Amino acid sequence: MEIDLLVRRFRCLTADCGRVTFTEQVVGLTSPRARFTPLADRMIEAIGLALAGRAGARLADRMGLPAGRNTLLRRVRALSDPQIGVVTVLGVDDFALRRGRVYGTVLIDLDRHRPVDLLPDREAGTFAGWLGEHPGTQVICRDRAGAYADGARTGAPDAVQVADRFHLWSNLAGYVETTVARHRSCLAQPPATEGEIADEPQADLDSAVAAARDAQFEQRAFVRHARERYTAIQELKAAGVGIKPIAARLGLARGTVRKYYRATSVEDVLAKTRDGRGSILRPWELYLTERVNAGITNGSQLFREIRGQGYSGSKAVVLAYLRPLRASGANAAPAARPAPKVRTVTRWILTHPEHLNEQETLALKTILTRCQDLQKTAGHVTAFAQMLTGRHGDRLNDWIAAVDADDLPELHRFTRGLLRDHDAVLNGLTLPHSSGQVEGAVNRIKMIERQMYGRANFDLLRKRVLLAT
C-alpha cells in the first residue's frame, strides 16, 4: 500500500536557529527522522520481544517489514521497564544462564501473575537489596535455598516466608531415591534355594550375566574417577577439612563434594549410575537366549538378526551379552525377568496407589515385603503426601519424630533440613501459596534463551521476559 500525503513545510526565519526547515507530522502515521510508522514500529517491537534477532528478522521480512536482527534487538533494548509497584505476594526462584556456572533469579508477582524483575545472580545480598528498594512484600514463596532465606530475612524481615510444596516433595523424592539405591539388592528376586533344583541353571546364568555386566561397569573411566574422588574426599574429611574447603582445594562443585562427603561408601555414590537406564539390548535378551538354546551362537549372525528387528546398539554390546550364554552351552535357561530399576521403584513409592496398575502394585508389594526399610520409607512417604496435599501443617513435628525413630539415614538428612527451615516449611504445609507460577516462568525463560542461541545478553533477556508476558 502506498499513501500520498499532502503536508505543509515550514521555514524558520530566525537567523541563529539550527532548524532551517521542518515539516508538519501526521499524528499516528509519521514521526521525525523515523524509518517506520508508529504502527510498523510497534510491530517491530512485538516481533523482537517474541522472537529476538534472527528468527524475528525472518518473520519481519515475510510480513513486509524488512529489518535486520540488530534493529530488532535495539528496539527491544530501548523499551522502558514496566512499573513494578508494590508486590504483596512474591515468588522467587533461580534459573540457569549457564548450567552449573552462571545463575540468575526471577521474581514473580503471584497476585498479578507476571514477572516483575530478573536479578543477575542468586546471592542473598542481591535479593535483600531488591527487597529493600521495593518495600511492601508480605509473603515470600521460595524454594529451600539458603541464600533466598537469608536475603528475605535481611531485606524483608516482617514478611512471611513460605517453602514451596513442589520443592518439598522434590527434595523428599531425592532422598527416597537414595534410600532405594542403597537397598538395590532387595529389588531383585532372592537367589534360588537348594530345593529349587529346576531353577539352578537360571540362577547360574543370572550370576554369569550380572558378573559380566559388573565387569563392564568397572572398566568405565568415570567409575575409576569416582573411586579416586571418593578416596580423596574421605581422606580430607578424616583430616577435619570441611565441604567448602575441599571443593576449593579439589576444584569441584560443593554439591559434588557433599555427595561424596556424606556417602558411607563409594557404592552409595555409584548405585544410581550402576542401575542406569537399562541396557539397550534388554528387549532382545529373551530372543538371544532362545537362539543360543537352539544352537545359534554366532555373534555376527545374531547381531544382524536383531538389527533387522529394530536394535540400534553396537555389536560389542551383543557379544558381551552372548559371552556368558555361550559358556553355559545349549542348556542356558530363558532370560530372567530383570529387577526393576531404582528410579522405577522410587516412582512406585511416590505415586498414589490408585494410579498404579495391578502389575506395578503387586511388584511394589513384593519388594516392600522383602525389605523392611523400604516398607517404612513408603509409609513415611504416604504420611507426608497426605500432610502435603491436605495442608496439615500441624502434623509436621509428629511426622519428623516418627521418621527419626526409624533407622533411615537418608530421611534423617531430609528431616534435619526441615528443622533448619522449620517456620517456612510449616507455612508451606499450611498456607495456600505455591510457586507454580514461578516454575512456569523459569520454563519460559529457558525457551526465550534457546531462541537467543544460548548467547543471551542478560539485559536483553530481562527486557524480553518482563515485556513479552
C-alpha positions in Angstrom: 0.0 0.0 0.0 1.2 3.5 -0.8 -0.2 6.6 0.9 0.2 10.0 -0.7 0.3 12.8 1.8 -0.1 16.5 1.4 1.7 18.2 4.3 2.9 21.7 4.9 6.6 22.5 5.1 7.7 25.4 7.3 10.8 27.6 7.3 12.3 29.2 10.4 13.2 32.9 9.8 15.3 33.2 12.9 18.9 33.6 11.8 20.6 31.7 14.6 18.1 28.7 14.6 19.6 25.4 13.6 16.2 24.2 12.2 16.1 26.0 8.9 13.1 24.0 7.6 10.8 21.4 9.0 7.6 19.6 8.0 4.4 19.1 9.9 3.7 15.5 11.2 0.6 13.4 10.7 -0.4 12.1 14.1 -0.3 8.3 14.3 1.4 7.9 11.0 4.7 9.8 10.9 7.4 11.0 13.3 10.7 12.9 12.7 13.6 11.0 11.3 11.8 7.7 11.5 12.1 4.9 9.0 9.0 3.2 10.3 5.5 4.4 11.0 4.4 4.2 14.7 2.3 1.1 13.8 5.1 -0.6 12.0 7.4 0.4 14.9 5.1 -1.3 17.4 5.0 -4.4 15.1 8.8 -4.5 15.0 9.0 -4.2 18.8 6.4 -7.1 19.2 8.4 -9.3 16.8 11.6 -8.6 18.7 10.1 -9.4 22.0 8.6 -12.6 20.8 11.5 -14.0 18.6 14.6 -11.8 19.2 17.1 -11.4 16.4 17.5 -13.9 13.6 14.1 -15.5 13.9 12.4 -12.2 14.2 14.2 -10.8 11.2 13.0 -13.7 9.1 9.4 -13.2 10.2 9.5 -9.4 9.7 10.8 -9.9 6.2 7.9 -12.3 5.4 5.5 -9.7 6.8 6.8 -7.0 4.5 8.7 -5.2 7.3 12.3 -5.9 6.4 14.5 -5.2 9.4 17.9 -6.7 10.5 18.4 -8.6 13.7 20.3 -5.8 15.2 17.5 -3.4 14.5 15.1 -5.7 16.3 17.4 -6.0 19.3 18.0 -2.3 19.5 14.2 -1.7 19.6 13.8 -4.2 22.4 16.7 -2.7 24.5 15.2 0.8 24.0 11.9 -0.1 25.6 11.3 1.1 29.1 10.8 -1.3 32.0 7.2 -1.8 33.3 6.3 -0.2 36.6 6.7 -2.7 39.4 4.6 -1.2 42.1 4.0 -2.9 45.5 4.3 -6.7 45.3 2.4 -8.2 48.2 3.0 -11.9 47.4 6.4 -12.5 45.8 7.6 -15.8 44.3 11.3 -16.3 43.8 13.4 -19.0 42.2 16.7 -19.4 40.3 17.3 -20.2 36.6 20.5 -21.2 34.8 22.1 -18.9 32.3 24.9 -21.4 32.0 24.1 -24.6 33.9 26.4 -25.3 36.8 28.2 -22.0 36.4 26.0 -18.9 35.9 22.6 -18.5 37.5 20.0 -15.7 37.8 16.9 -15.1 39.8 13.4 -14.5 38.6 10.8 -12.6 40.8 7.1 -13.1 40.2 4.1 -11.1 41.5 1.9 -14.1 42.4 -1.2 -11.8 42.7 -0.9 -10.3 39.3 0.6 -13.4 37.7 3.5 -11.7 36.0 7.3 -11.4 36.3 8.4 -8.2 38.0 12.2 -8.4 37.7 15.2 -10.6 36.9 18.4 -10.5 39.0 21.8 -11.3 37.6 22.7 -13.8 40.3 21.2 -15.8 43.2 23.1 -14.2 46.1 21.4 -13.3 49.3 22.8 -9.7 49.2 21.3 -9.0 45.7 17.9 -10.4 46.7 17.9 -8.4 50.0 18.9 -5.2 48.1 15.9 -5.6 45.8 13.5 -6.2 48.7 14.9 -3.1 50.4 14.3 -1.0 47.2 10.7 -2.3 46.8 9.1 -2.4 50.3 5.7 -3.8 51.0 6.2 -7.5 50.4 4.2 -9.5 52.9 4.7 -13.1 51.7 7.7 -14.6 50.0 7.2 -18.0 48.4 10.6 -19.6 47.7 12.5 -22.9 47.4 14.7 -24.4 50.0 17.8 -22.4 49.0 19.6 -20.8 52.0 20.5 -17.7 50.0 16.9 -16.7 49.4 16.0 -17.4 53.1 18.9 -15.1 54.3 18.0 -12.5 51.7 14.4 -12.4 52.8 15.3 -12.2 56.5 17.6 -9.2 55.7 15.5 -7.3 53.1 12.0 -8.0 54.4 12.2 -9.2 58.0 8.5 -8.8 58.6 7.5 -10.9 55.5 6.2 -14.4 55.9 8.4 -17.0 54.2 6.7 -20.0 52.6 8.6 -23.1 51.5 7.1 -24.2 48.2 5.3 -27.6 48.4 6.6 -28.7 45.0 10.2 -28.3 46.2 9.4 -30.1 49.4 8.1 -33.0 47.5 11.0 -32.9 45.1 13.5 -32.9 48.0 11.8 -35.9 49.6 11.9 -37.7 46.2 15.6 -37.3 46.0 16.2 -38.8 49.4 13.7 -41.6 48.7 15.7 -42.5 45.5 18.9 -42.5 47.5 17.3 -44.9 50.0 16.1 -47.2 47.3 19.5 -47.2 45.7 21.1 -48.2 49.0 18.8 -51.2 49.1 19.2 -52.0 45.5 20.0 -55.6 46.3 16.4 -56.0 47.7 14.9 -55.2 44.3 15.9 -58.5 42.6 14.4 -61.8 43.3 16.3 -63.7 46.0 18.7 -66.5 44.9 17.3 -70.0 44.5 17.3 -72.3 47.5 18.8 -75.8 47.5 15.4 -77.4 46.9 14.7 -75.4 43.8 16.8 -77.6 41.5 14.9 -76.6 38.4 15.9 -73.0 38.9 19.7 -73.7 39.3 20.5 -73.1 35.6 18.6 -69.9 35.7 20.5 -68.7 38.9 23.8 -69.7 37.4 23.0 -67.8 34.2 21.8 -64.7 36.0 25.0 -64.7 38.1 27.2 -65.0 35.0 25.3 -62.2 33.2 25.4 -60.0 36.3 29.2 -60.7 36.7 29.8 -59.8 33.1 27.9 -56.5 33.4 29.6 -55.6 36.6 33.0 -56.2 34.9 32.0 -53.9 32.1 30.8 -51.2 34.5 34.0 -51.3 36.5 36.0 -50.7 33.3 34.4 -47.4 32.6 36.6 -44.3 33.2 34.0 -42.4 35.3 33.8 -45.3 37.8 37.6 -45.2 38.3 37.4 -41.4 38.7 34.5 -41.7 41.2 36.5 -44.2 43.3 39.6 -41.9 43.3 37.5 -38.9 44.1 35.7 -40.7 47.0 39.1 -41.7 48.4 40.5 -38.2 48.2 37.4 -36.5 49.8 37.2 -39.1 52.6 40.9 -38.6 53.4 40.3 -34.8 53.7 37.2 -35.4 55.7 39.1 -37.6 58.2 41.7 -34.8 58.5 38.9 -32.4 59.6 38.5 -30.4 56.4 35.0 -29.1 55.6 33.0 -29.4 52.4 33.7 -25.8 51.2 37.5 -26.0 51.6 37.5 -29.4 50.0 35.6 -28.0 47.0 38.1 -25.2 46.6 41.1 -27.5 47.0 39.9 -30.1 44.5 38.2 -27.7 42.1 34.8 -29.4 42.5 31.3 -28.1 43.0 30.1 -28.1 46.6 27.1 -30.3 45.6 29.5 -32.9 44.2 31.7 -32.8 47.3 28.7 -33.0 49.6 27.6 -36.2 47.8 30.9 -37.9 48.3 31.4 -36.4 51.8 28.2 -37.9 53.2 28.3 -41.3 51.5 29.2 -44.2 53.7 30.8 -46.0 50.8 31.6 -45.4 47.2 28.9 -47.9 46.3 26.3 -45.4 47.7 27.5 -42.9 45.1 27.6 -45.4 42.2 24.3 -47.1 43.0 22.1 -44.9 40.8 24.7 -44.9 38.0 25.1 -48.6 38.2 21.4 -49.0 37.8 21.5 -46.6 34.8 18.7 -46.5 32.3 18.8 -50.2 31.5 20.6 -51.9 28.6 19.6 -51.0 25.1 19.7 -54.8 24.4 17.1 -55.7 27.1 14.1 -56.1 24.7 16.1 -58.7 22.7 17.7 -60.6 25.6 15.0 -63.3 25.6 15.3 -63.7 21.8 19.0 -64.1 22.0 18.8 -66.7 24.8 16.3 -68.7 22.8 18.6 -68.6 19.7 21.6 -69.8 21.8 19.5 -72.7 23.2 18.7 -73.5 19.5 22.4 -73.8 18.8 22.9 -70.5 17.1 25.9 -68.9 18.8 27.5 -66.8 16.0 27.6 -63.3 17.3 27.6 -61.6 13.9 24.6 -63.6 12.7 22.6 -62.8 15.9 23.6 -59.2 15.7 22.2 -59.0 12.1 19.0 -60.7 13.1 18.1 -58.3 16.0 19.3 -55.3 14.0 16.6 -56.3 11.4 14.1 -56.3 14.3 15.0 -52.7 15.3 18.1 -53.0 17.5 20.2 -49.8 17.2 23.1 -50.5 19.5 26.6 -51.7 18.8 27.8 -55.2 18.0 30.1 -55.1 21.1 27.0 -55.0 23.4 25.6 -58.1 21.8 28.9 -60.0 22.1 29.3 -59.1 25.7 25.8 -60.4 26.5 26.4 -63.6 24.5 29.7 -64.4 26.3 28.1 -65.9 29.5 25.4 -67.6 27.4 27.9 -69.4 25.3 29.8 -70.6 28.4 26.6 -72.2 29.7 26.2 -74.2 26.5 22.9 -75.3 25.0 21.2 -75.6 28.4 21.0 -71.9 29.0 17.8 -71.0 30.8 15.5 -68.4 29.4 16.4 -64.8 30.3 15.1 -63.9 33.7 12.8 -61.0 34.3 15.1 -58.1 35.2 14.9 -56.5 38.5 13.1 -53.1 38.4 15.3 -50.1 38.2 15.9 -47.8 41.2 14.0 -44.9 39.5 11.1 -47.2 38.7 10.7 -48.4 42.3 11.1 -44.8 43.5 8.3 -43.8 41.2 6.1 -46.5 42.5 6.6 -45.4 46.1 5.9 -41.7 45.3 2.8 -42.5 43.2 -0.7 -42.6 44.7 -1.7 -46.3 44.9 -4.8 -45.6 42.9 -2.6 -44.5 40.0 -0.6 -47.8 39.8 -1.8 -50.7 37.7 -2.2 -54.1 39.1 1.2 -55.4 38.0 3.0 -52.4 39.5 1.1 -52.7 42.7 2.0 -56.4 43.1 5.6 -55.7 42.3 5.9 -52.9 44.8 4.1 -55.0 47.5 6.6 -57.8 46.9 9.6 -55.5 47.2 8.3 -53.9 50.4 7.6 -57.3 51.9 11.2 -58.2 51.1 12.8 -55.1 52.6 11.5 -53.6 55.9 13.5 -50.3 55.4 11.8 -49.7 52.1 8.4 -50.5 53.7 9.0 -48.0 56.4 10.1 -45.4 53.8 6.9 -46.0 51.8 4.8 -45.5 54.9 6.5 -42.2 55.7 6.1 -41.0 52.1 2.4 -41.7 52.3 2.0 -39.8 55.5 4.0 -36.8 54.1 1.9 -36.8 50.9 -1.3 -36.7 52.9 0.1 -33.9 55.0 1.2 -32.0 51.9 -1.9 -32.3 49.8 -4.3 -31.7 52.7 -2.1 -28.8 54.1 -2.0 -30.4 57.6 1.0 -28.4 58.9 0.0 -29.4 62.4 1.3 -32.9 61.7 4.8 -31.9 60.7 6.5 -32.3 64.1 4.9 -35.7 64.7 6.0 -36.8 61.2 9.6 -35.7 61.8 9.6 -37.6 65.2 8.3 -40.8 63.5 11.0 -40.7 60.8 13.8 -40.0 63.3 12.6 -43.1 65.3 13.5 -45.4 62.4 16.9 -46.3 61.1 16.7 -44.4 57.8 19.8 -42.2 57.4 18.7 -40.6 54.1 15.3 -39.5 55.5 17.1 -38.2 58.6 19.0 -35.8 56.5 15.7 -34.6 55.0 14.2 -34.0 58.4 17.3 -32.1 59.6 16.8 -29.8 56.6 13.1 -29.4 57.5 14.1 -28.4 61.1 16.6 -25.8 59.9 13.8 -24.2 57.8 11.0 -25.1 60.1 8.9 -22.0 60.0 8.9 -21.7 56.2 8.2 -25.4 55.9 5.3 -25.2 58.4 3.9 -22.2 56.4 4.2 -24.1 53.2 2.2 -27.0 54.6 -0.4 -24.7 55.9 -0.9 -21.6 53.7 -2.3 -21.8 50.1 0.6 -20.1 48.4 2.7 -22.0 45.8 5.5 -21.4 43.4 3.8 -23.0 40.4 3.8 -19.7 38.5 7.5 -19.3 39.2 8.3 -22.7 37.7 6.3 -21.8 34.6 8.2 -18.5 34.3 11.5 -20.4 34.6 10.4 -22.7 31.7 9.6 -19.6 29.6 13.0 -18.1 30.3 14.6 -21.3 29.1 12.6 -21.1 25.9 13.5 -17.4 25.3 17.2 -18.1 26.0 17.2 -21.0 23.5 15.8 -18.6 20.9 18.8 -16.4 21.5 21.1 -19.3 20.7 22.5 -19.7 24.2 24.3 -16.3 24.0 21.8 -14.2 25.8 22.8 -10.8 27.0 21.3 -10.5 30.4 19.8 -7.1 29.9 18.2 -8.2 26.7 16.9 -11.4 28.3 15.4 -9.3 31.1 13.6 -7.0 28.7 12.1 -9.8 26.8 10.9 -11.7 29.9 9.4 -8.6 31.6 7.7 -7.1 28.5 6.7 -10.2 26.5 4.5 -11.7 29.1 
